[in-house]
Amino acid sequence: MSVTMDTSFSHFTRTAERAANQVIAAYSTSFGLACKLLGPRHRQHVRNIYALVRVADELVDGVTAEAGLSYQEQCDALSRFIDETHRAVKLGYSSDLIIHAFAQTARTARIDGSLIDPFFESMRTDLGERSSAPAAPLRFDADAHQGYVHGSAEVVGLMCLRVFIRDENIDDGDAAALQYGASRLGAAFQNINFLRDLADDTTRLGRNYLGTSEHLEDQDRMEWVRTIRAQLADANAVIPLLPRDARAAVRSALSLFTALTDKIEQTTVDELYRSRVRVPDAVKAGLAARAVASTWMELHR
């Protein structure tokens, strides 16, 4: 009986992982490419993290609204998702495939409420607070921006870091440096996406994550570019402290977002409000190849 139960659980978990992989394939070719560069012991765990945060993000970014749910029903759907995630992390099982896959990773890498709770708090922020539609636009001052970015992005970087170092013996100094770098990289990714998504965030979702004014100016764009470059530099500095089988993937992702930052620097705010900045797939592949080559040279000096 015990063998049959174990086999059933393993089969269910593998099925949940395949579902997580489908989420990545559907929503992010860039993240999917970076994951392929991870060592096998990390790859599925990072995909499981991405799938959970992607589903939660879609829940608050219009899927539930377009399905016809009222504002209160959207809030209830998010609350059920949060409660089920906590329950699954505690018990090691969920009938929700995406949550089940994440729970296996969370239990393996010791991802706990200190990272999970801030993430979901940011998701609650996206839904806003209102008693009736239409909602007032969400605008973020500096403090609100920092709090939102910590929950929506920095903690995701820290979740991935816990996966990378779960079997490592790292001293306190290096651990602190890695945590800082992971947070800075997550913040950079999020700020870049805020600039890329100006059109959708402001017109469809009614959110301005980058300030309290209705419309950014070009000087605001350049200030954010400078902030992002500093964040990326801090993250890049700690890549050599990562386990060897995580460096190429992180370096590839950092290179891609550096390329996006370069394009944003060359794009006016008015253009950003009209279209989303992208990097062609061929360029992404080249950046990934260079990241692999750079990491190989680093490891074989």
ChimeraX commands (.cxc) that place a marker at each C-alpha (Angstrom):
marker #1 position 0.00,0.00,0.00 radius 0.5
marker #1 position 2.76,2.47,0.89 radius 0.5
marker #1 position 4.54,1.86,-2.45 radius 0.5
marker #1 position 1.34,2.53,-4.39 radius 0.5
marker #1 position 0.68,5.76,-2.47 radius 0.5
marker #1 position 4.24,6.96,-3.05 radius 0.5
marker #1 position 3.99,6.21,-6.76 radius 0.5
marker #1 position 0.69,8.05,-7.02 radius 0.5
marker #1 position 2.10,11.09,-5.25 radius 0.5
marker #1 position 5.22,11.16,-7.44 radius 0.5
marker #1 position 3.11,10.86,-10.58 radius 0.5
marker #1 position 0.86,13.70,-9.41 radius 0.5
marker #1 position 3.87,15.88,-8.61 radius 0.5
marker #1 position 5.42,15.26,-12.02 radius 0.5
marker #1 position 2.10,16.19,-13.59 radius 0.5
marker #1 position 2.03,19.39,-11.52 radius 0.5
marker #1 position 5.55,20.23,-12.69 radius 0.5
marker #1 position 4.54,19.76,-16.31 radius 0.5
marker #1 position 1.67,22.18,-15.71 radius 0.5
marker #1 position 4.14,24.71,-14.27 radius 0.5
marker #1 position 6.31,24.31,-17.36 radius 0.5
marker #1 position 3.34,25.04,-19.58 radius 0.5
marker #1 position 2.75,28.32,-17.75 radius 0.5
marker #1 position 6.30,29.44,-18.52 radius 0.5
marker #1 position 6.02,28.33,-22.14 radius 0.5
marker #1 position 2.81,30.33,-22.54 radius 0.5
marker #1 position 3.89,33.53,-20.79 radius 0.5
marker #1 position 7.66,34.06,-21.01 radius 0.5
marker #1 position 10.09,32.89,-23.66 radius 0.5
marker #1 position 12.84,34.93,-21.97 radius 0.5
marker #1 position 12.41,33.33,-18.57 radius 0.5
marker #1 position 12.04,29.93,-20.19 radius 0.5
marker #1 position 15.35,30.41,-21.99 radius 0.5
marker #1 position 17.14,31.42,-18.81 radius 0.5
marker #1 position 15.73,28.39,-16.97 radius 0.5
marker #1 position 17.21,26.08,-19.58 radius 0.5
marker #1 position 20.65,27.36,-18.57 radius 0.5
marker #1 position 20.17,26.36,-14.95 radius 0.5
marker #1 position 21.64,23.16,-13.59 radius 0.5
marker #1 position 19.13,20.28,-13.47 radius 0.5
marker #1 position 18.87,20.44,-9.67 radius 0.5
marker #1 position 17.56,24.03,-9.87 radius 0.5
marker #1 position 15.62,24.14,-13.11 radius 0.5
marker #1 position 12.26,22.71,-12.13 radius 0.5
marker #1 position 12.19,24.50,-8.79 radius 0.5
marker #1 position 12.60,27.90,-10.44 radius 0.5
marker #1 position 9.93,27.04,-12.98 radius 0.5
marker #1 position 7.60,26.13,-10.11 radius 0.5
marker #1 position 8.20,29.53,-8.50 radius 0.5
marker #1 position 7.59,31.36,-11.75 radius 0.5
marker #1 position 4.36,29.49,-12.42 radius 0.5
marker #1 position 2.85,30.39,-9.05 radius 0.5
marker #1 position 3.72,34.09,-9.24 radius 0.5
marker #1 position 2.57,34.24,-12.88 radius 0.5
marker #1 position -0.84,32.75,-12.09 radius 0.5
marker #1 position -1.29,35.09,-9.13 radius 0.5
marker #1 position -0.24,38.05,-11.27 radius 0.5
marker #1 position -2.73,37.14,-13.99 radius 0.5
marker #1 position -5.46,36.82,-11.37 radius 0.5
marker #1 position -5.05,40.48,-10.40 radius 0.5
marker #1 position -4.16,41.78,-13.87 radius 0.5
marker #1 position -7.49,41.25,-15.56 radius 0.5
marker #1 position -8.20,37.56,-16.05 radius 0.5
marker #1 position -10.78,37.43,-13.28 radius 0.5
marker #1 position -12.32,40.74,-14.35 radius 0.5
marker #1 position -12.58,39.59,-17.96 radius 0.5
marker #1 position -14.19,36.37,-16.73 radius 0.5
marker #1 position -16.99,38.55,-15.35 radius 0.5
marker #1 position -16.14,38.42,-11.64 radius 0.5
marker #1 position -17.19,41.37,-9.53 radius 0.5
marker #1 position -14.55,43.26,-7.55 radius 0.5
marker #1 position -15.44,41.36,-4.38 radius 0.5
marker #1 position -15.35,38.05,-6.23 radius 0.5
marker #1 position -11.87,38.93,-7.54 radius 0.5
marker #1 position -10.72,39.63,-3.98 radius 0.5
marker #1 position -12.25,36.35,-2.83 radius 0.5
marker #1 position -10.49,34.45,-5.63 radius 0.5
marker #1 position -7.14,35.91,-4.59 radius 0.5
marker #1 position -7.82,35.10,-0.93 radius 0.5
marker #1 position -8.62,31.48,-1.79 radius 0.5
marker #1 position -5.42,31.25,-3.85 radius 0.5
marker #1 position -3.38,32.65,-0.94 radius 0.5
marker #1 position -5.00,30.36,1.62 radius 0.5
marker #1 position -4.47,27.31,-0.56 radius 0.5
marker #1 position -0.81,28.21,-1.10 radius 0.5
marker #1 position -0.18,28.44,2.64 radius 0.5
marker #1 position -2.06,25.21,3.25 radius 0.5
marker #1 position -0.10,23.40,0.55 radius 0.5
marker #1 position 3.26,24.60,1.85 radius 0.5
marker #1 position 2.30,23.35,5.30 radius 0.5
marker #1 position 0.93,19.97,4.18 radius 0.5
marker #1 position 2.95,19.32,1.01 radius 0.5
marker #1 position -0.10,18.79,-1.19 radius 0.5
marker #1 position -2.73,20.69,-3.16 radius 0.5
marker #1 position -5.28,19.60,-5.72 radius 0.5
marker #1 position -4.32,22.81,-7.59 radius 0.5
marker #1 position -1.44,21.68,-9.81 radius 0.5
marker #1 position 0.43,25.00,-9.87 radius 0.5
marker #1 position 0.18,25.45,-6.12 radius 0.5
marker #1 position 1.19,21.82,-5.54 radius 0.5
marker #1 position 4.34,22.26,-7.66 radius 0.5
marker #1 position 5.27,25.45,-5.79 radius 0.5
marker #1 position 4.70,23.78,-2.43 radius 0.5
marker #1 position 7.24,21.06,-3.26 radius 0.5
marker #1 position 9.82,23.75,-4.05 radius 0.5
marker #1 position 8.95,25.85,-1.01 radius 0.5
marker #1 position 9.37,22.87,1.32 radius 0.5
marker #1 position 12.63,21.84,-0.34 radius 0.5
marker #1 position 14.21,25.32,-0.37 radius 0.5
marker #1 position 12.67,26.56,2.90 radius 0.5
marker #1 position 10.68,29.32,1.26 radius 0.5
marker #1 position 8.43,30.52,4.06 radius 0.5
marker #1 position 5.98,33.24,4.99 radius 0.5
marker #1 position 8.72,35.87,5.18 radius 0.5
marker #1 position 8.86,35.72,1.37 radius 0.5
marker #1 position 5.40,34.40,0.48 radius 0.5
marker #1 position 3.40,36.94,2.50 radius 0.5
marker #1 position 4.99,40.11,1.01 radius 0.5
marker #1 position 4.42,38.75,-2.47 radius 0.5
marker #1 position 0.72,38.26,-1.89 radius 0.5
marker #1 position 0.46,41.64,-0.17 radius 0.5
marker #1 position 1.62,43.25,-3.40 radius 0.5
marker #1 position -0.94,41.22,-5.32 radius 0.5
marker #1 position -3.64,42.56,-2.99 radius 0.5
marker #1 position -2.35,46.07,-3.69 radius 0.5
marker #1 position -2.93,45.54,-7.40 radius 0.5
marker #1 position -6.61,44.88,-6.79 radius 0.5
marker #1 position -6.84,48.15,-4.87 radius 0.5
marker #1 position -9.53,49.14,-2.45 radius 0.5
marker #1 position -12.90,50.21,-3.75 radius 0.5
marker #1 position -16.56,49.77,-3.04 radius 0.5
marker #1 position -17.72,50.20,-6.62 radius 0.5
marker #1 position -16.39,50.47,-10.17 radius 0.5
marker #1 position -14.73,52.25,-11.80 radius 0.5
marker #1 position -11.73,52.29,-9.48 radius 0.5
marker #1 position -9.58,55.37,-9.00 radius 0.5
marker #1 position -6.16,55.03,-10.68 radius 0.5
marker #1 position -3.48,53.49,-8.48 radius 0.5
marker #1 position -0.50,55.81,-8.08 radius 0.5
marker #1 position 2.62,54.97,-6.11 radius 0.5
marker #1 position 4.82,57.44,-4.26 radius 0.5
marker #1 position 8.42,56.47,-3.43 radius 0.5
marker #1 position 7.55,54.53,-0.28 radius 0.5
marker #1 position 4.62,52.72,-1.88 radius 0.5
marker #1 position 6.76,51.89,-4.89 radius 0.5
marker #1 position 9.50,50.39,-2.74 radius 0.5
marker #1 position 7.01,48.33,-0.74 radius 0.5
marker #1 position 5.33,47.06,-3.87 radius 0.5
marker #1 position 8.61,46.19,-5.60 radius 0.5
marker #1 position 9.84,44.34,-2.53 radius 0.5
marker #1 position 6.76,42.16,-2.47 radius 0.5
marker #1 position 6.25,41.67,-6.18 radius 0.5
marker #1 position 9.86,41.20,-7.28 radius 0.5
marker #1 position 12.59,41.30,-4.66 radius 0.5
marker #1 position 11.13,38.38,-2.72 radius 0.5
marker #1 position 10.83,36.37,-5.95 radius 0.5
marker #1 position 14.56,36.86,-6.47 radius 0.5
marker #1 position 15.12,35.75,-2.89 radius 0.5
marker #1 position 12.97,32.66,-3.45 radius 0.5
marker #1 position 15.15,31.69,-6.40 radius 0.5
marker #1 position 18.26,32.35,-4.33 radius 0.5
marker #1 position 17.04,29.96,-1.66 radius 0.5
marker #1 position 16.73,27.32,-4.36 radius 0.5
marker #1 position 20.27,27.99,-5.59 radius 0.5
marker #1 position 21.96,27.85,-2.17 radius 0.5
marker #1 position 19.84,25.19,-0.46 radius 0.5
marker #1 position 22.66,22.62,-0.53 radius 0.5
marker #1 position 25.54,25.08,-0.21 radius 0.5
marker #1 position 27.76,25.95,2.75 radius 0.5
marker #1 position 27.95,29.74,2.50 radius 0.5
marker #1 position 29.39,32.05,5.13 radius 0.5
marker #1 position 27.31,34.88,6.55 radius 0.5
marker #1 position 29.09,37.60,4.58 radius 0.5
marker #1 position 28.58,35.93,1.21 radius 0.5
marker #1 position 24.99,35.05,2.11 radius 0.5
marker #1 position 24.22,38.70,2.89 radius 0.5
marker #1 position 25.84,39.83,-0.36 radius 0.5
marker #1 position 23.84,37.28,-2.36 radius 0.5
marker #1 position 20.60,38.33,-0.71 radius 0.5
marker #1 position 21.31,41.97,-1.53 radius 0.5
marker #1 position 22.16,41.09,-5.13 radius 0.5
marker #1 position 19.04,38.95,-5.55 radius 0.5
marker #1 position 16.86,41.76,-4.22 radius 0.5
marker #1 position 18.49,44.31,-6.48 radius 0.5
marker #1 position 18.10,42.10,-9.53 radius 0.5
marker #1 position 14.43,41.52,-8.79 radius 0.5
marker #1 position 13.90,45.27,-8.36 radius 0.5
marker #1 position 15.68,46.01,-11.64 radius 0.5
marker #1 position 13.57,43.48,-13.53 radius 0.5
marker #1 position 10.39,44.95,-12.09 radius 0.5
marker #1 position 11.32,48.56,-12.80 radius 0.5
marker #1 position 12.25,47.67,-16.37 radius 0.5
marker #1 position 8.89,45.97,-16.82 radius 0.5
marker #1 position 7.10,49.00,-15.38 radius 0.5
marker #1 position 8.68,51.11,-18.13 radius 0.5
marker #1 position 7.95,48.50,-20.78 radius 0.5
marker #1 position 4.33,48.20,-19.68 radius 0.5
marker #1 position 3.50,51.89,-19.35 radius 0.5
marker #1 position 0.81,51.69,-22.02 radius 0.5
marker #1 position -0.99,48.65,-20.61 radius 0.5
marker #1 position -0.61,49.63,-16.95 radius 0.5
marker #1 position -1.99,53.13,-17.43 radius 0.5
marker #1 position -4.71,52.54,-20.01 radius 0.5
marker #1 position -6.06,49.07,-19.23 radius 0.5
marker #1 position -5.19,48.58,-15.56 radius 0.5
marker #1 position -5.23,52.17,-14.30 radius 0.5
marker #1 position -1.92,51.95,-12.45 radius 0.5
marker #1 position 1.11,54.20,-12.31 radius 0.5
marker #1 position 3.83,52.33,-10.46 radius 0.5
marker #1 position 6.53,54.92,-11.19 radius 0.5
marker #1 position 5.10,58.06,-9.62 radius 0.5
marker #1 position 2.08,60.05,-8.59 radius 0.5
marker #1 position 1.75,62.19,-11.74 radius 0.5
marker #1 position -0.56,61.19,-14.55 radius 0.5
marker #1 position 2.15,61.13,-17.19 radius 0.5
marker #1 position 5.90,60.49,-16.94 radius 0.5
marker #1 position 8.31,62.83,-18.67 radius 0.5
marker #1 position 11.55,61.96,-20.44 radius 0.5
marker #1 position 13.59,63.16,-17.47 radius 0.5
marker #1 position 11.65,60.69,-15.30 radius 0.5
marker #1 position 12.51,57.92,-17.75 radius 0.5
marker #1 position 16.20,58.76,-17.60 radius 0.5
marker #1 position 16.17,58.86,-13.81 radius 0.5
marker #1 position 14.63,55.39,-13.74 radius 0.5
marker #1 position 17.21,54.19,-16.26 radius 0.5
marker #1 position 19.99,55.38,-13.93 radius 0.5
marker #1 position 18.33,53.64,-10.98 radius 0.5
marker #1 position 17.98,50.42,-12.94 radius 0.5
marker #1 position 21.60,50.46,-14.11 radius 0.5
marker #1 position 22.76,50.77,-10.50 radius 0.5
marker #1 position 20.53,47.85,-9.49 radius 0.5
marker #1 position 21.83,45.69,-12.34 radius 0.5
marker #1 position 25.45,46.55,-11.45 radius 0.5
marker #1 position 24.91,45.49,-7.83 radius 0.5
marker #1 position 23.39,42.21,-8.99 radius 0.5
marker #1 position 26.14,41.55,-11.49 radius 0.5
marker #1 position 28.80,42.01,-8.80 radius 0.5
marker #1 position 27.63,38.99,-6.80 radius 0.5
marker #1 position 27.13,36.50,-9.64 radius 0.5
marker #1 position 30.55,34.90,-8.94 radius 0.5
marker #1 position 29.29,34.04,-5.44 radius 0.5
marker #1 position 26.44,31.92,-6.84 radius 0.5
marker #1 position 26.76,28.15,-7.22 radius 0.5
marker #1 position 28.40,27.32,-10.54 radius 0.5
marker #1 position 25.26,25.78,-12.01 radius 0.5
marker #1 position 23.21,28.96,-11.48 radius 0.5
marker #1 position 25.59,31.59,-12.84 radius 0.5
marker #1 position 24.98,31.29,-16.60 radius 0.5
marker #1 position 21.23,31.54,-16.22 radius 0.5
marker #1 position 21.36,34.59,-13.95 radius 0.5
marker #1 position 23.99,36.21,-16.17 radius 0.5
marker #1 position 21.81,35.57,-19.23 radius 0.5
marker #1 position 18.74,37.12,-17.61 radius 0.5
marker #1 position 20.77,40.11,-16.45 radius 0.5
marker #1 position 22.18,40.58,-19.96 radius 0.5
marker #1 position 18.71,40.51,-21.49 radius 0.5
marker #1 position 17.39,43.13,-19.11 radius 0.5
marker #1 position 20.47,45.26,-19.66 radius 0.5
marker #1 position 19.66,45.16,-23.39 radius 0.5
marker #1 position 16.08,46.16,-22.62 radius 0.5
marker #1 position 17.37,49.04,-20.51 radius 0.5
marker #1 position 19.52,50.18,-23.44 radius 0.5
marker #1 position 16.45,50.20,-25.68 radius 0.5
marker #1 position 14.38,52.07,-23.10 radius 0.5
marker #1 position 17.11,54.70,-22.84 radius 0.5
marker #1 position 16.78,55.24,-26.60 radius 0.5
marker #1 position 12.97,55.34,-26.57 radius 0.5
marker #1 position 10.97,58.45,-25.69 radius 0.5
marker #1 position 8.30,58.33,-23.03 radius 0.5
marker #1 position 5.64,59.03,-25.65 radius 0.5
marker #1 position 6.77,55.93,-27.55 radius 0.5
marker #1 position 6.74,53.85,-24.36 radius 0.5
marker #1 position 3.14,54.90,-23.81 radius 0.5
marker #1 position 2.31,53.56,-27.28 radius 0.5
marker #1 position 4.20,50.27,-27.53 radius 0.5
marker #1 position 6.17,47.71,-25.53 radius 0.5
marker #1 position 9.94,47.57,-25.92 radius 0.5
marker #1 position 11.20,44.12,-26.93 radius 0.5
marker #1 position 14.46,42.36,-27.73 radius 0.5
marker #1 position 14.34,40.09,-30.84 radius 0.5
marker #1 position 14.61,36.35,-30.23 radius 0.5
marker #1 position 17.87,36.15,-32.19 radius 0.5
marker #1 position 19.41,38.75,-29.87 radius 0.5
marker #1 position 18.14,36.85,-26.83 radius 0.5
marker #1 position 19.80,33.68,-28.10 radius 0.5
marker #1 position 23.05,35.55,-28.66 radius 0.5
marker #1 position 22.99,37.01,-25.16 radius 0.5
marker #1 position 22.36,33.56,-23.69 radius 0.5
marker #1 position 25.26,32.09,-25.66 radius 0.5
marker #1 position 27.57,34.84,-24.47 radius 0.5
marker #1 position 26.45,34.29,-20.88 radius 0.5
marker #1 position 27.29,30.59,-21.16 radius 0.5
marker #1 position 30.69,31.36,-22.72 radius 0.5
marker #1 position 31.49,34.00,-20.10 radius 0.5
marker #1 position 30.58,31.63,-17.28 radius 0.5
marker #1 position 32.63,28.81,-18.81 radius 0.5
marker #1 position 35.68,31.09,-19.02 radius 0.5
marker #1 position 35.12,32.25,-15.44 radius 0.5
marker #1 position 35.06,28.66,-14.21 radius 0.5
marker #1 position 38.12,27.54,-16.18 radius 0.5
marker #1 position 40.57,30.33,-15.47 radius 0.5
marker link #1:1,2 radius 0.2
marker link #1:2,3 radius 0.2
marker link #1:3,4 radius 0.2
marker link #1:4,5 radius 0.2
marker link #1:5,6 radius 0.2
marker link #1:6,7 radius 0.2
marker link #1:7,8 radius 0.2
marker link #1:8,9 radius 0.2
marker link #1:9,10 radius 0.2
marker link #1:10,11 radius 0.2
marker link #1:11,12 radius 0.2
marker link #1:12,13 radius 0.2
marker link #1:13,14 radius 0.2
marker link #1:14,15 radius 0.2
marker link #1:15,16 radius 0.2
marker link #1:16,17 radius 0.2
marker link #1:17,18 radius 0.2
marker link #1:18,19 radius 0.2
marker link #1:19,20 radius 0.2
marker link #1:20,21 radius 0.2
marker link #1:21,22 radius 0.2
marker link #1:22,23 radius 0.2
marker link #1:23,24 radius 0.2
marker link #1:24,25 radius 0.2
marker link #1:25,26 radius 0.2
marker link #1:26,27 radius 0.2
marker link #1:27,28 radius 0.2
marker link #1:28,29 radius 0.2
marker link #1:29,30 radius 0.2
marker link #1:30,31 radius 0.2
marker link #1:31,32 radius 0.2
marker link #1:32,33 radius 0.2
marker link #1:33,34 radius 0.2
marker link #1:34,35 radius 0.2
marker link #1:35,36 radius 0.2
marker link #1:36,37 radius 0.2
marker link #1:37,38 radius 0.2
marker link #1:38,39 radius 0.2
marker link #1:39,40 radius 0.2
marker link #1:40,41 radius 0.2
marker link #1:41,42 radius 0.2
marker link #1:42,43 radius 0.2
marker link #1:43,44 radius 0.2
marker link #1:44,45 radius 0.2
marker link #1:45,46 radius 0.2
marker link #1:46,47 radius 0.2
marker link #1:47,48 radius 0.2
marker link #1:48,49 radius 0.2
marker link #1:49,50 radius 0.2
marker link #1:50,51 radius 0.2
marker link #1:51,52 radius 0.2
marker link #1:52,53 radius 0.2
marker link #1:53,54 radius 0.2
marker link #1:54,55 radius 0.2
marker link #1:55,56 radius 0.2
marker link #1:56,57 radius 0.2
marker link #1:57,58 radius 0.2
marker link #1:58,59 radius 0.2
marker link #1:59,60 radius 0.2
marker link #1:60,61 radius 0.2
marker link #1:61,62 radius 0.2
marker link #1:62,63 radius 0.2
marker link #1:63,64 radius 0.2
marker link #1:64,65 radius 0.2
marker link #1:65,66 radius 0.2
marker link #1:66,67 radius 0.2
marker link #1:67,68 radius 0.2
marker link #1:68,69 radius 0.2
marker link #1:69,70 radius 0.2
marker link #1:70,71 radius 0.2
marker link #1:71,72 radius 0.2
marker link #1:72,73 radius 0.2
marker link #1:73,74 radius 0.2
marker link #1:74,75 radius 0.2
marker link #1:75,76 radius 0.2
marker link #1:76,77 radius 0.2
marker link #1:77,78 radius 0.2
marker link #1:78,79 radius 0.2
marker link #1:79,80 radius 0.2
marker link #1:80,81 radius 0.2
marker link #1:81,82 radius 0.2
marker link #1:82,83 radius 0.2
marker link #1:83,84 radius 0.2
marker link #1:84,85 radius 0.2
marker link #1:85,86 radius 0.2
marker link #1:86,87 radius 0.2
marker link #1:87,88 radius 0.2
marker link #1:88,89 radius 0.2
marker link #1:89,90 radius 0.2
marker link #1:90,91 radius 0.2
marker link #1:91,92 radius 0.2
marker link #1:92,93 radius 0.2
marker link #1:93,94 radius 0.2
marker link #1:94,95 radius 0.2
marker link #1:95,96 radius 0.2
marker link #1:96,97 radius 0.2
marker link #1:97,98 radius 0.2
marker link #1:98,99 radius 0.2
marker link #1:99,100 radius 0.2
marker link #1:100,101 radius 0.2
marker link #1:101,102 radius 0.2
marker link #1:102,103 radius 0.2
marker link #1:103,104 radius 0.2
marker link #1:104,105 radius 0.2
marker link #1:105,106 radius 0.2
marker link #1:106,107 radius 0.2
marker link #1:107,108 radius 0.2
marker link #1:108,109 radius 0.2
marker link #1:109,110 radius 0.2
marker link #1:110,111 radius 0.2
marker link #1:111,112 radius 0.2
marker link #1:112,113 radius 0.2
marker link #1:113,114 radius 0.2
marker link #1:114,115 radius 0.2
marker link #1:115,116 radius 0.2
marker link #1:116,117 radius 0.2
marker link #1:117,118 radius 0.2
marker link #1:118,119 radius 0.2
marker link #1:119,120 radius 0.2
marker link #1:120,121 radius 0.2
marker link #1:121,122 radius 0.2
marker link #1:122,123 radius 0.2
marker link #1:123,124 radius 0.2
marker link #1:124,125 radius 0.2
marker link #1:125,126 radius 0.2
marker link #1:126,127 radius 0.2
marker link #1:127,128 radius 0.2
marker link #1:128,129 radius 0.2
marker link #1:129,130 radius 0.2
marker link #1:130,131 radius 0.2
marker link #1:131,132 radius 0.2
marker link #1:132,133 radius 0.2
marker link #1:133,134 radius 0.2
marker link #1:134,135 radius 0.2
marker link #1:135,136 radius 0.2
marker link #1:136,137 radius 0.2
marker link #1:137,138 radius 0.2
marker link #1:138,139 radius 0.2
marker link #1:139,140 radius 0.2
marker link #1:140,141 radius 0.2
marker link #1:141,142 radius 0.2
marker link #1:142,143 radius 0.2
marker link #1:143,144 radius 0.2
marker link #1:144,145 radius 0.2
marker link #1:145,146 radius 0.2
marker link #1:146,147 radius 0.2
marker link #1:147,148 radius 0.2
marker link #1:148,149 radius 0.2
marker link #1:149,150 radius 0.2
marker link #1:150,151 radius 0.2
marker link #1:151,152 radius 0.2
marker link #1:152,153 radius 0.2
marker link #1:153,154 radius 0.2
marker link #1:154,155 radius 0.2
marker link #1:155,156 radius 0.2
marker link #1:156,157 radius 0.2
marker link #1:157,158 radius 0.2
marker link #1:158,159 radius 0.2
marker link #1:159,160 radius 0.2
marker link #1:160,161 radius 0.2
marker link #1:161,162 radius 0.2
marker link #1:162,163 radius 0.2
marker link #1:163,164 radius 0.2
marker link #1:164,165 radius 0.2
marker link #1:165,166 radius 0.2
marker link #1:166,167 radius 0.2
marker link #1:167,168 radius 0.2
marker link #1:168,169 radius 0.2
marker link #1:169,170 radius 0.2
marker link #1:170,171 radius 0.2
marker link #1:171,172 radius 0.2
marker link #1:172,173 radius 0.2
marker link #1:173,174 radius 0.2
marker link #1:174,175 radius 0.2
marker link #1:175,176 radius 0.2
marker link #1:176,177 radius 0.2
marker link #1:177,178 radius 0.2
marker link #1:178,179 radius 0.2
marker link #1:179,180 radius 0.2
marker link #1:180,181 radius 0.2
marker link #1:181,182 radius 0.2
marker link #1:182,183 radius 0.2
marker link #1:183,184 radius 0.2
marker link #1:184,185 radius 0.2
marker link #1:185,186 radius 0.2
marker link #1:186,187 radius 0.2
marker link #1:187,188 radius 0.2
marker link #1:188,189 radius 0.2
marker link #1:189,190 radius 0.2
marker link #1:190,191 radius 0.2
marker link #1:191,192 radius 0.2
marker link #1:192,193 radius 0.2
marker link #1:193,194 radius 0.2
marker link #1:194,195 radius 0.2
marker link #1:195,196 radius 0.2
marker link #1:196,197 radius 0.2
marker link #1:197,198 radius 0.2
marker link #1:198,199 radius 0.2
marker link #1:199,200 radius 0.2
marker link #1:200,201 radius 0.2
marker link #1:201,202 radius 0.2
marker link #1:202,203 radius 0.2
marker link #1:203,204 radius 0.2
marker link #1:204,205 radius 0.2
marker link #1:205,206 radius 0.2
marker link #1:206,207 radius 0.2
marker link #1:207,208 radius 0.2
marker link #1:208,209 radius 0.2
marker link #1:209,210 radius 0.2
marker link #1:210,211 radius 0.2
marker link #1:211,212 radius 0.2
marker link #1:212,213 radius 0.2
marker link #1:213,214 radius 0.2
marker link #1:214,215 radius 0.2
marker link #1:215,216 radius 0.2
marker link #1:216,217 radius 0.2
marker link #1:217,218 radius 0.2
marker link #1:218,219 radius 0.2
marker link #1:219,220 radius 0.2
marker link #1:220,221 radius 0.2
marker link #1:221,222 radius 0.2
marker link #1:222,223 radius 0.2
marker link #1:223,224 radius 0.2
marker link #1:224,225 radius 0.2
marker link #1:225,226 radius 0.2
marker link #1:226,227 radius 0.2
marker link #1:227,228 radius 0.2
marker link #1:228,229 radius 0.2
marker link #1:229,230 radius 0.2
marker link #1:230,231 radius 0.2
marker link #1:231,232 radius 0.2
marker link #1:232,233 radius 0.2
marker link #1:233,234 radius 0.2
marker link #1:234,235 radius 0.2
marker link #1:235,236 radius 0.2
marker link #1:236,237 radius 0.2
marker link #1:237,238 radius 0.2
marker link #1:238,239 radius 0.2
marker link #1:239,240 radius 0.2
marker link #1:240,241 radius 0.2
marker link #1:241,242 radius 0.2
marker link #1:242,243 radius 0.2
marker link #1:243,244 radius 0.2
marker link #1:244,245 radius 0.2
marker link #1:245,246 radius 0.2
marker link #1:246,247 radius 0.2
marker link #1:247,248 radius 0.2
marker link #1:248,249 radius 0.2
marker link #1:249,250 radius 0.2
marker link #1:250,251 radius 0.2
marker link #1:251,252 radius 0.2
marker link #1:252,253 radius 0.2
marker link #1:253,254 radius 0.2
marker link #1:254,255 radius 0.2
marker link #1:255,256 radius 0.2
marker link #1:256,257 radius 0.2
marker link #1:257,258 radius 0.2
marker link #1:258,259 radius 0.2
marker link #1:259,260 radius 0.2
marker link #1:260,261 radius 0.2
marker link #1:261,262 radius 0.2
marker link #1:262,263 radius 0.2
marker link #1:263,264 radius 0.2
marker link #1:264,265 radius 0.2
marker link #1:265,266 radius 0.2
marker link #1:266,267 radius 0.2
marker link #1:267,268 radius 0.2
marker link #1:268,269 radius 0.2
marker link #1:269,270 radius 0.2
marker link #1:270,271 radius 0.2
marker link #1:271,272 radius 0.2
marker link #1:272,273 radius 0.2
marker link #1:273,274 radius 0.2
marker link #1:274,275 radius 0.2
marker link #1:275,276 radius 0.2
marker link #1:276,277 radius 0.2
marker link #1:277,278 radius 0.2
marker link #1:278,279 radius 0.2
marker link #1:279,280 radius 0.2
marker link #1:280,281 radius 0.2
marker link #1:281,282 radius 0.2
marker link #1:282,283 radius 0.2
marker link #1:283,284 radius 0.2
marker link #1:284,285 radius 0.2
marker link #1:285,286 radius 0.2
marker link #1:286,287 radius 0.2
marker link #1:287,288 radius 0.2
marker link #1:288,289 radius 0.2
marker link #1:289,290 radius 0.2
marker link #1:290,291 radius 0.2
marker link #1:291,292 radius 0.2
marker link #1:292,293 radius 0.2
marker link #1:293,294 radius 0.2
marker link #1:294,295 radius 0.2
marker link #1:295,296 radius 0.2
marker link #1:296,297 radius 0.2
marker link #1:297,298 radius 0.2
marker link #1:298,299 radius 0.2
marker link #1:299,300 radius 0.2
marker link #1:300,301 radius 0.2
view
